[in-house]
Amino acid sequence: MALVEIPEPFDFELSTARFRAFGLDRATVYEDGALFRAVSGREVRIAPAEGGVDVDPLDAEVEAVVRKLLGFEFDLVAFSSWAAGEARLAPLVVSFAGYRPTLAPDPFEMLVGAITAQQVSLFSALAIRNRLVERLGECVGRVWAFPTRERVAAASEEELFSLGFSRRKAEYVIGLARSDLDLDSLALLPDEEVQARLTALRGLGEWTADWFLARYLGRPRAWPAGDLALRKAVRALYGDADVRAIGARFDPFQNLTAHYLLAQFLTP
């Protein structure tokens, strides 16, 4: 076990709440106060520690996953300083001090999760995604490796339908897996081009593209204005606001603002 230092502020319990809020996530298991992920066939344990997290085992590949998963790229100090001048938002940011939004370590996993969550509750989406993981993924200790793009591409729409996907979503997931879109290369493109390339695929709309920018790429100005929970959270603070237009008010911290607004729904 070795320490990976995390920029302060950092609250492990707050930051990992989304892995408990909707049930057991087979691909990112929270158990006994620690997170477990599968990395290259190894079970990796991530536990809170003074100054960061203890990670076992730890090497360069695992550290890259941990840094992505725990949102190292977010500048919470600059965000908190900016939010202090935003009267309605400031109390929320203070109450969730140390909340470092987690990010998806893998682009394909993130997009399949987003497709699964389209127009259903997050509880239902997680249950369906878990069945996919258990059917097509690999068990590594107490956690499952999310199925590879190649494994999903080899599956049939009927197989996904049997796991609880709608026929349309099964088509979308198989289509994504079999497409020639280089998901890794999207990190090199500006936000607008990422959105354009994703929405060119059947089943990947603006909502999915916005969340890809927010929860995989961690882009600072990502603002998923079409998300119903975000709309509810914005209007609770700002009344009958135009949710898309108000995003400019939070520039250049739209992504962190969205995550902090949604954090209210992750904790009791």
Sequence and secondary structure as in RCSB ss.txt:
>XXXX:A:sequence
MALVEIPEPFDFELSTARFRAFGLDRATVYEDGALFRAVSGREVRIAPAEGGVDVDPLDAEVEAVVRKLLGFEFD
LVAFSSWAAGEARLAPLVVSFAGYRPTLAPDPFEMLVGAITAQQVSLFSALAIRNRLVERLGECVGRVWAFPTRE
RVAAASEEELFSLGFSRRKAEYVIGLARSDLDLDSLALLPDEEVQARLTALRGLGEWTADWFLARYLGRPRAWPA
GDLALRKAVRALYGDADVRAIGARFDPFQNLTAHYLLAQFLTP
>XXXX:A:secstr
 EEEE  SS  HHHHTGGGTTTS  TTSEEETTEEEEEETTEEEEEEEETTEEEEES  HHHHHHHHHHTTTT  
HHHHHHHHTT TTTHHHHHHTTT      S HHHHHHHHHHHTTS HHHHHHHHHHHHHHHSEEETTEEE   HH
HHHTS HHHHHHTT  HHHHHHHHHHHHS   TGGGGGS HHHHHHHHHTSTT  HHHHHHHHHHTS  TT   T
T HHHHHHHHHHHSS  HHHHGGGGTT HHHHHHHHHHTTT  
